[in-house]
Amino acid sequence: TLTRFFAFHFILPFIITALAGVHLLFLHETGSNNPSGISSDSDKIPFHPYYTTKDILGALAMITALTTLVLFSPDLLGDPDNYTPANPLNTPPHIKPEWYFLFAYAILRSIPNKLGGVLALVASILILMAFPLLHTS
């Protein structure tokens, strides 16, 4: 399952990018769907010479900027904490729990039994999911 997780996380951005490109191509070729029923043919311009050139120049500018950044100063955007030697006995100080998981951490730490903590966590999520069903007005 971990291999499947990594495969989806690797391939999904490419699929989304391809679908966005197809969406833009169809949008420029067929026009948008407007509810007023007015033809938008007069607003359309040919896709190929104008948008293709603009998109290729923009992509080349971004690739050039990113390549320059990576090749000439690769540590510019890096975290200096990555260069401190690791201590396997404690968690590094720059790794902090996310604020939106604090309720889960509090529930899991307050119950010493693992199964009881997991059941309490599931119950807290089920309570939150039941709130919309309890609306009585």
C-alpha positions as CSV (number, residue, x, y, z in Angstrom):
1,T,0.0,0.0,0.0
2,L,2.9,2.4,0.6
3,T,4.1,1.8,-3.0
4,R,0.6,2.6,-4.3
5,F,0.5,5.7,-2.1
6,F,3.8,7.0,-3.5
7,A,2.8,6.0,-7.1
8,F,-0.4,8.0,-6.8
9,H,1.4,11.0,-5.3
10,F,3.9,10.9,-8.1
11,I,1.5,10.4,-11.0
12,L,-1.5,12.5,-9.9
13,P,0.2,15.9,-10.5
14,F,1.0,14.9,-14.1
15,I,-2.6,13.8,-14.6
16,I,-4.0,17.0,-13.2
17,T,-1.6,19.1,-15.3
18,A,-2.6,17.2,-18.5
19,L,-6.3,17.6,-17.7
20,A,-5.8,21.3,-17.1
21,G,-4.1,21.7,-20.4
22,V,-6.9,19.8,-22.2
23,H,-9.4,22.0,-20.4
24,L,-7.6,25.2,-21.6
25,L,-7.4,23.8,-25.1
26,F,-11.1,23.1,-25.3
27,L,-11.9,26.4,-23.6
28,H,-10.0,28.3,-26.3
29,E,-11.3,26.2,-29.2
30,T,-15.0,26.0,-28.3
31,G,-15.5,29.0,-26.0
32,S,-17.1,29.1,-22.7
33,N,-20.7,28.1,-21.9
34,N,-22.6,31.3,-21.2
35,P,-26.2,31.1,-19.8
36,S,-27.4,34.1,-21.9
37,G,-27.2,32.2,-25.2
38,I,-25.2,34.9,-26.9
39,S,-22.7,33.6,-29.4
40,S,-19.1,34.2,-28.2
41,D,-17.5,33.5,-31.6
42,S,-16.5,37.1,-32.1
43,D,-14.6,37.1,-28.8
44,K,-12.5,34.0,-29.7
45,I,-9.0,34.3,-31.3
46,P,-7.1,31.3,-32.8
47,F,-5.3,29.4,-30.1
48,H,-2.2,28.3,-31.9
49,P,0.0,31.3,-32.8
50,Y,-0.9,33.6,-29.9
51,Y,-1.4,31.4,-26.8
52,T,1.1,28.7,-27.9
53,T,3.9,31.3,-28.2
54,K,2.9,33.0,-24.9
55,D,2.7,29.7,-23.0
56,I,6.1,28.5,-24.4
57,L,7.8,31.8,-23.5
58,G,6.3,31.7,-20.0
59,A,7.4,28.1,-19.4
60,L,10.9,28.8,-20.7
61,A,11.2,31.8,-18.4
62,M,10.1,29.7,-15.4
63,I,12.4,26.8,-16.3
64,T,15.3,29.2,-16.7
65,A,14.7,30.9,-13.4
66,L,14.3,27.6,-11.5
67,T,17.3,26.0,-13.2
68,T,19.4,29.1,-12.4
69,L,18.3,28.9,-8.8
70,V,19.0,25.2,-8.5
71,L,22.3,25.2,-10.2
72,F,23.9,28.3,-8.8
73,S,22.5,28.5,-5.3
74,P,20.9,25.2,-4.3
75,D,20.9,25.9,-0.6
76,L,19.2,29.3,-0.9
77,L,15.7,28.0,-0.1
78,G,16.8,25.1,2.1
79,D,16.4,24.7,5.8
80,P,19.6,25.1,7.8
81,D,18.3,22.6,10.4
82,N,18.8,19.8,7.9
83,Y,22.6,20.1,8.4
84,T,22.5,19.5,12.2
85,P,23.6,15.9,13.2
86,A,20.6,13.7,14.0
87,N,20.0,12.6,17.6
88,P,17.9,9.4,17.5
89,L,16.8,9.9,21.1
90,N,14.6,12.9,20.7
91,T,12.6,14.7,18.0
92,P,14.4,17.7,16.4
93,P,13.2,21.1,17.6
94,H,12.2,22.2,14.1
95,I,9.6,19.4,13.8
96,K,6.4,20.7,15.5
97,P,3.0,19.2,15.4
98,E,0.5,20.9,13.1
99,W,-2.2,22.9,14.9
100,Y,-5.1,21.2,13.2
101,F,-4.0,17.8,14.7
102,L,-3.8,19.2,18.3
103,F,-7.2,17.7,19.3
104,A,-6.0,14.3,18.1
105,Y,-2.7,14.6,20.0
106,A,-4.6,15.6,23.1
107,I,-7.0,12.7,22.9
108,L,-4.4,10.1,22.1
109,R,-2.0,11.4,24.9
110,S,-4.8,11.6,27.5
111,I,-5.8,7.9,27.3
112,P,-3.0,5.5,28.2
113,N,-4.5,2.5,26.3
114,K,-3.8,2.5,22.6
115,L,-7.1,1.0,21.6
116,G,-9.0,3.3,23.9
117,G,-7.3,6.3,22.5
118,V,-8.1,5.3,18.9
119,L,-11.7,4.6,19.9
120,A,-12.0,8.0,21.6
121,L,-10.5,9.7,18.5
122,V,-12.9,8.0,16.2
123,A,-15.8,8.9,18.5
124,S,-14.7,12.6,18.5
125,I,-14.7,12.6,14.7
126,L,-18.1,10.8,14.6
127,I,-19.5,13.5,16.9
128,L,-18.3,16.2,14.6
129,M,-19.8,14.4,11.6
130,A,-23.1,14.1,13.4
131,F,-23.5,17.8,14.1
132,P,-25.2,18.6,10.7
133,L,-27.7,15.9,11.3
134,L,-28.7,17.3,14.7
135,H,-29.9,20.7,13.2
136,T,-33.6,20.8,14.2
137,S,-34.8,24.3,13.0
